[in-house]
Amino acid sequence: MAGGWARDGAVEEQIEASINDELKRMQARRGPVGESATHCAECDEEIPEKRRAAIPGVKLCIECQQGRDARPQMRGGFNRRGSKDSQLR
């Protein structure tokens, strides 16, 4: 379904490449490592024992982690398609 000067299958290849790039980025993202902290690194509240057991290496309490997760993460990227609709995210 390529249009213009693009060869057949070019759009699908671009979509697949974008998905593969995102999967690689997610797999490279490291989780917590080491021994869990007993108190939160940001607010110094005690981290519940069940959380420490469930997530080895945890350093933040639930509230601080939720706040950190809610922040938008800016990441570099580039526009594969070069079209206006792909720039409107």
N, C-alpha and C positions, 0 to 999 in steps of 0.2 A: 504494500500500500504506500509505497514511496511516491512522492510527487516532485514535480520540477526536475532538477538535474540529479536527484538522489537515486541510487540504484535500488532495485527491489530488495526489501528486507532491511534497509538501512535504519529505519525508525525502530524496528524490533531489536536490532543490534544495540542501538543507543539505549533503549529501555533496559535491556539485559545488562549492559555495562553499568548503568546507574545502580541497578539493584545489586549487582555483584560488588560494586564499590562500597555501598552502604553495609552489606553483609560483612565485608572485610573489616570495616571500621568498627562495627559492633563486636565482632569477634576479638579484635585487638584491644578493646576496652577492658581494662583490668578491674577486677573486683578487689575487695579488701583482702589483705594478707596479714599473716602474723597473729599475734595474740590479741584478743578483743580487749578494748579498754573498759574499765569499770565505770568511768564517768565520761560524759560527752565532752568532746574536744572543743565545742563551741560554747555551750551554756553551763557546763560543769554539773549537769543533773546526772543522777545515777542511771546507767543503762540497765534495763531489766535483765535478769539472768536468762530468761527464755530467749530474748533477742540475741544475747551473746552466744548462746548455744546454737541458735538457728543460723546465724551468720558469723562464721569465724572471721576474726579480724575487724569486726565492726568498731568504728570510732565515734559515731554520732548516735544520739538518741533518735527516736522515731520522728519527733516534731522537727528537729533540725534537719534530718535527712529529707523529710517531706518538703521543707522550705528550699533545700538545695535542689531537689528534683524538679520543683515548680519553676525554677529560674530557666529562662531560655538559654540554650547552649548555642553559641555562635560557632559555626564551623565553616571552614573554607570550602569552596566548591567552584565549579565552573558550569556554565550553561552549555550543555552538549548540543542542544537543538538550535540555539540562536534565534528563537522565535519569541515574539512578545509575550505569548501566553505562558511560556516557561519561566519568564522573569517576574511574574506577578504573584509569586508565592509569599 
